[in-house]
Amino acid sequence: MSDPKVTVIVSCYNSEKYIRQALDSILSQDYDRFQVIAIDDGSTDSTASILKAYGDRIIVLTHSDGGNYGQFAAL
């Protein structure tokens, strides 16, 4: 892929219930010049492992101090 023209940022905190649906929807778009950055705010459910399963298809960032500030703070 050449340099992306669009960046999709997904902030998440304890989002295991919907994160797969959201990411699968983004990744299934016809337009392919985009990157996905998921920002996890130290989720305590299985969100982190779900994000990891996407491998190099997405970029995952996690708050370095463990987070737990909530989804809004993940931005």
N, CA and C atoms as an extended XYZ file, in Angstrom:
225
Properties=species:S:1:pos:R:3:atomname:S:1:resname:S:1:resid:I:1 pbc="F F F"
N         0.850       -1.184        0.000 N   MET     1
C         0.000        0.000        0.000 CA  MET     1
C         0.885        1.233        0.000 C   MET     1
N         0.543        2.202       -0.824 N   SER     2
C         1.258        3.466       -0.800 CA  SER     2
C         0.818        4.247        0.431 C   SER     2
N         1.403        5.399        0.625 N   ASP     3
C         1.060        6.199        1.796 CA  ASP     3
C        -0.447        6.370        1.908 C   ASP     3
N        -0.973        6.145        3.117 N   PRO     4
C        -2.429        6.268        3.285 CA  PRO     4
C        -2.896        7.708        3.130 C   PRO     4
N        -4.083        7.870        2.589 N   LYS     5
C        -4.679        9.192        2.474 CA  LYS     5
C        -5.647        9.454        3.615 C   LYS     5
N        -6.108        8.396        4.269 N   VAL     6
C        -7.089        8.522        5.339 CA  VAL     6
C        -6.590        7.726        6.539 C   VAL     6
N        -6.722        8.306        7.717 N   THR     7
C        -6.437        7.583        8.948 CA  THR     7
C        -7.730        7.485        9.743 C   THR     7
N        -8.079        6.266       10.124 N   VAL     8
C        -9.267        6.022       10.929 CA  VAL     8
C        -8.786        5.730       12.345 C   VAL     8
N        -9.222        6.538       13.299 N   ILE     9
C        -8.826        6.350       14.691 CA  ILE     9
C       -10.008        5.779       15.455 C   ILE     9
N        -9.753        4.664       16.135 N   VAL    10
C       -10.779        3.990       16.924 CA  VAL    10
C       -10.312        4.028       18.378 C   VAL    10
N       -11.002        4.777       19.205 N   SER    11
C       -10.661        4.779       20.626 CA  SER    11
C       -11.495        3.705       21.307 C   SER    11
N       -10.874        2.993       22.240 N   CYS    12
C       -11.614        1.907       22.882 CA  CYS    12
C       -11.193        1.723       24.333 C   CYS    12
N       -12.160        1.314       25.102 N   TYR    13
C       -11.951        0.957       26.502 CA  TYR    13
C       -13.015       -0.074       26.868 C   TYR    13
N       -12.567       -1.263       27.201 N   ASN    14
C       -13.481       -2.372       27.508 CA  ASN    14
C       -14.563       -2.510       26.428 C   ASN    14
N       -14.106       -2.653       25.199 N   SER    15
C       -14.992       -2.661       24.031 CA  SER    15
C       -15.131       -4.026       23.385 C   SER    15
N       -14.879       -5.091       24.135 N   GLU    16
C       -14.878       -6.429       23.542 CA  GLU    16
C       -16.184       -6.768       22.821 C   GLU    16
N       -17.273       -6.208       23.253 N   LYS    17
C       -18.570       -6.552       22.672 CA  LYS    17
C       -18.716       -6.063       21.225 C   LYS    17
N       -18.107       -4.922       20.895 N   TYR    18
C       -18.324       -4.321       19.574 CA  TYR    18
C       -17.067       -4.072       18.753 C   TYR    18
N       -15.883       -4.272       19.317 N   ILE    19
C       -14.668       -3.860       18.601 CA  ILE    19
C       -14.443       -4.658       17.320 C   ILE    19
N       -14.741       -5.942       17.330 N   ARG    20
C       -14.582       -6.737       16.094 CA  ARG    20
C       -15.499       -6.208       14.991 C   ARG    20
N       -16.749       -5.951       15.324 N   GLN    21
C       -17.703       -5.458       14.331 CA  GLN    21
C       -17.231       -4.123       13.762 C   GLN    21
N       -16.746       -3.241       14.615 N   ALA    22
C       -16.276       -1.934       14.151 CA  ALA    22
C       -15.066       -2.078       13.234 C   ALA    22
N       -14.074       -2.854       13.655 N   LEU    23
C       -12.863       -3.007       12.845 CA  LEU    23
C       -13.136       -3.757       11.551 C   LEU    23
N       -13.949       -4.797       11.612 N   ASP    24
C       -14.269       -5.536       10.386 CA  ASP    24
C       -14.987       -4.638        9.382 C   ASP    24
N       -15.846       -3.776        9.864 N   SER    25
C       -16.548       -2.847        8.975 CA  SER    25
C       -15.571       -1.883        8.308 C   SER    25
N       -14.653       -1.360        9.084 N   ILE    26
C       -13.655       -0.430        8.536 CA  ILE    26
C       -12.786       -1.139        7.508 C   ILE    26
N       -12.289       -2.319        7.863 N   LEU    27
C       -11.354       -3.031        6.999 CA  LEU    27
C       -12.001       -3.599        5.740 C   LEU    27
N       -13.312       -3.675        5.697 N   SER    28
C       -13.987       -4.226        4.518 CA  SER    28
C       -14.338       -3.175        3.471 C   SER    28
N       -13.943       -1.951        3.678 N   GLN    29
C       -14.258       -0.885        2.730 CA  GLN    29
C       -13.552       -1.113        1.391 C   GLN    29
N       -14.164       -0.662        0.315 N   ASP    30
C       -13.568       -0.784       -1.014 CA  ASP    30
C       -12.335        0.100       -1.159 C   ASP    30
N       -12.370        1.251       -0.562 N   TYR    31
C       -11.228        2.167       -0.604 CA  TYR    31
C       -10.108        1.563        0.230 C   TYR    31
N        -8.896        1.495       -0.325 N   ASP    32
C        -7.830        0.793        0.393 CA  ASP    32
C        -6.651        1.670        0.795 C   ASP    32
N        -6.742        2.962        0.609 N   ARG    33
C        -5.626        3.836        0.982 CA  ARG    33
C        -5.895        4.463        2.343 C   ARG    33
N        -5.996        3.625        3.343 N   PHE    34
C        -6.235        4.104        4.696 CA  PHE    34
C        -5.458        3.253        5.688 C   PHE    34
N        -5.279        3.812        6.851 N   GLN    35
C        -4.698        3.062        7.958 CA  GLN    35
C        -5.658        3.163        9.134 C   GLN    35
N        -5.620        2.156        9.996 N   VAL    36
C        -6.471        2.127       11.179 CA  VAL    36
C        -5.571        2.168       12.406 C   VAL    36
N        -5.827        3.121       13.277 N   ILE    37
C        -5.116        3.219       14.542 CA  ILE    37
C        -6.131        3.009       15.649 C   ILE    37
N        -5.928        1.964       16.440 N   ALA    38
C        -6.790        1.688       17.586 CA  ALA    38
C        -6.055        2.126       18.843 C   ALA    38
N        -6.690        2.968       19.632 N   ILE    39
C        -6.090        3.448       20.874 CA  ILE    39
C        -6.849        2.818       22.031 C   ILE    39
N        -6.147        1.932       22.736 N   ASP    40
C        -6.755        1.224       23.864 CA  ASP    40
C        -6.317        1.899       25.155 C   ASP    40
N        -7.289        2.225       25.977 N   ASP    41
C        -7.003        2.933       27.223 CA  ASP    41
C        -6.845        1.968       28.401 C   ASP    41
N        -6.120        0.869       28.184 N   GLY    42
C        -5.859       -0.063       29.270 CA  GLY    42
C        -7.067       -0.907       29.627 C   GLY    42
N        -7.765       -1.392       28.620 N   SER    43
C        -8.957       -2.208       28.842 CA  SER    43
C        -8.656       -3.382       29.767 C   SER    43
N        -9.642       -3.731       30.572 N   THR    44
C        -9.490       -4.859       31.492 CA  THR    44
C       -10.258       -6.090       31.012 C   THR    44
N       -10.934       -5.981       29.875 N   ASP    45
C       -11.617       -7.135       29.287 CA  ASP    45
C       -10.709       -7.699       28.185 C   ASP    45
N       -11.255       -8.362       27.203 N   SER    46
C       -10.432       -8.976       26.157 CA  SER    46
C       -10.169       -8.061       24.952 C   SER    46
N       -10.441       -6.780       25.099 N   THR    47
C       -10.221       -5.846       23.984 CA  THR    47
C        -8.790       -5.906       23.459 C   THR    47
N        -7.804       -5.894       24.329 N   ALA    48
C        -6.400       -5.881       23.901 CA  ALA    48
C        -6.051       -7.118       23.075 C   ALA    48
N        -6.512       -8.279       23.481 N   SER    49
C        -6.199       -9.493       22.732 CA  SER    49
C        -6.929       -9.519       21.392 C   SER    49
N        -8.124       -8.968       21.347 N   ILE    50
C        -8.859       -8.872       20.080 CA  ILE    50
C        -8.094       -7.964       19.114 C   ILE    50
N        -7.630       -6.827       19.606 N   LEU    51
C        -6.861       -5.909       18.765 CA  LEU    51
C        -5.588       -6.578       18.256 C   LEU    51
N        -4.909       -7.291       19.128 N   LYS    52
C        -3.663       -7.969       18.753 CA  LYS    52
C        -3.897       -8.983       17.642 C   LYS    52
N        -5.053       -9.617       17.634 N   ALA    53
C        -5.372      -10.634       16.624 CA  ALA    53
C        -5.430      -10.054       15.208 C   ALA    53
N        -5.600       -8.757       15.069 N   TYR    54
C        -5.639       -8.130       13.743 CA  TYR    54
C        -4.250       -7.966       13.147 C   TYR    54
N        -3.229       -8.245       13.926 N   GLY    55
C        -1.860       -8.212       13.423 CA  GLY    55
C        -1.473       -6.876       12.832 C   GLY    55
N        -0.826       -6.924       11.674 N   ASP    56
C        -0.336       -5.695       11.052 CA  ASP    56
C        -1.389       -4.976       10.217 C   ASP    56
N        -2.630       -5.442       10.276 N   ARG    57
C        -3.695       -4.739        9.545 CA  ARG    57
C        -4.103       -3.457       10.249 C   ARG    57
N        -3.792       -3.356       11.553 N   ILE    58
C        -4.089       -2.137       12.299 CA  ILE    58
C        -2.881       -1.778       13.158 C   ILE    58
N        -2.820       -0.538       13.564 N   ILE    59
C        -1.801       -0.059       14.499 CA  ILE    59
C        -2.486        0.073       15.850 C   ILE    59
N        -1.904       -0.522       16.869 N   VAL    60
C        -2.497       -0.470       18.207 CA  VAL    60
C        -1.605        0.369       19.117 C   VAL    60
N        -2.200        1.354       19.745 N   LEU    61
C        -1.512        2.177       20.739 CA  LEU    61
C        -2.202        1.976       22.073 C   LEU    61
N        -1.412        1.909       23.131 N   THR    62
C        -1.958        1.747       24.475 CA  THR    62
C        -1.319        2.797       25.365 C   THR    62
N        -2.094        3.378       26.257 N   HIS    63
C        -1.508        4.348       27.182 CA  HIS    63
C        -0.381        3.696       27.955 C   HIS    63
N         0.760        4.367       28.012 N   SER    64
C         1.945        3.790       28.631 CA  SER    64
C         1.811        3.606       30.136 C   SER    64
N         0.937        4.352       30.766 N   ASP    65
C         0.794        4.240       32.221 CA  ASP    65
C        -0.333        3.299       32.621 C   ASP    65
N        -0.832        2.525       31.673 N   GLY    66
C        -1.897        1.577       31.981 CA  GLY    66
C        -3.279        2.128       31.750 C   GLY    66
N        -3.385        3.434       31.639 N   GLY    67
C        -4.659        4.045       31.282 CA  GLY    67
C        -5.727        3.936       32.334 C   GLY    67
N        -6.853        3.363       31.926 N   ASN    68
C        -8.049        3.270       32.745 CA  ASN    68
C        -8.677        4.630       33.007 C   ASN    68
N        -8.592        5.506       32.009 N   TYR    69
C        -9.229        6.818       32.092 CA  TYR    69
C       -10.585        6.807       31.391 C   TYR    69
N       -10.849        5.775       30.608 N   GLY    70
C       -12.101        5.679       29.875 CA  GLY    70
C       -11.906        5.922       28.397 C   GLY    70
N       -12.910        5.601       27.606 N   GLN    71
C       -12.813        5.683       26.154 CA  GLN    71
C       -12.533        7.102       25.673 C   GLN    71
N       -13.156        8.083       26.251 N   PHE    72
C       -12.947        9.466       25.815 CA  PHE    72
C       -11.483        9.873       25.964 C   PHE    72
N       -10.847        9.483       27.055 N   ALA    73
C        -9.459        9.857       27.299 CA  ALA    73
C        -8.489        9.154       26.350 C   ALA    73
N        -8.927        8.084       25.710 N   ALA    74
C        -8.050        7.368       24.790 CA  ALA    74
C        -7.665        8.232       23.602 C   ALA    74
N        -8.436        9.248       23.311 N   LEU    75
C        -8.086       10.130       22.199 CA  LEU    75
C        -7.000       11.065       22.639 C   LEU    75
